[in-house]
Amino acid sequence: MKFVDEYRDIDLAQKYARAIASVTTQPRTIMEICGGQTHSIVKYGIDKLLPEEITLIHGPGCPVCVTPIELIDRALEIASRPDTILCSFGDMLRVPGSEKDLLSVKATGGDIRIIYSPLDTLKIALQNPEKQVVFFGVGFETTAPATAMAIYQAKQQNIQNFSMLVSHVLVPPAIEAILSAPNCRVQGFLAAGHVCTVMGYTEYEPIVKKYNIPIVVTGFEPVDILQGIYLCIRQLENGEAKLENQYSRSVSREGNKPAQQIISEVFEIVDRRWRGIGEISRSGLGLRSPYAEFDAEKRFDFAPYSPCDTGECISGEIMQGIKKPHQCPAFGTRCTPEHPLGAPMVSSEGACAAYYRYRQRDVSDQFEPILSE
């Protein structure tokens, strides 16, 4: 299959692994931002192919994982109302709020529907004029264009019973927050290829200059990731700090201009809380005033809330690269995909879910990478 099989080629992957080993002379720490990249790294044992001097740490690139508890609680409240239909992507249903999750509300009669596109929510609203239909809009820049288009079309069609609970977040401010932290040990980043397909990579250029750190826009297949690591390590070994584009088959510097245009039409940049991390300035998207009528937080009467990251889940430390999933005392015992304590064990992009699915609790040298000889 074009653009898939050739990027899973074992010989080519091993060639890049040898090339990485040949240029590595000292310990290096690289963070992959995207949860999809994390799953590929763990699934294929990419980190096990690397020299021991290289450490890969997992960043906050799971939008479901960083959705704050208070917004999940508001989604729960909306879904519990008899006159509403809550629409959501499927991986949000098991994410715990402060007391329960959306699947529990659905089991007790809440009208919660899994959709594959925000535009599907408009059809549901038109088919159910007596109900308030709310879409739980979660995601990075990748999914923001489709969300924006749904709101834009709702306004154009004057759909009165549609609104959106918005929890979109942005990647560059998260990278800056990580680099600004006093305990940061990241020396280079693999940027998320799908985000850059939409937004381009001009926003990363000032970060490279300000923090003197390599950033490589990288894809998601094993060869993509190994090539991205090679480019990053080569920069570090040469004393360079540049922005490179490994994922050139999909990403251009300018990105997708029409997608950016619809995002700018509907959304404005706002401060946003990230679950387990806290508030990051100008790291989210909120509805612009011409579209405020579709803001579910304004349409429904909610009680005031205080930020609340509770429980023993250490998702914040995991998503900042401070700890890995198997270092959590609850991993695989009190916290499993069937009974998650936090979002990283639920989402298809969560680091804990990747470790639980592909590795033993003891992630020692007994683990054999899929791409080994």
Order of alpha helices (4+ residues) and beta strands (2+ residues): alpha-beta-alpha-beta-alpha-alpha-beta-alpha-beta-alpha-beta-alpha-beta-alpha-beta-alpha-alpha-beta-alpha-beta-alpha-beta-beta-alpha-alpha-alpha
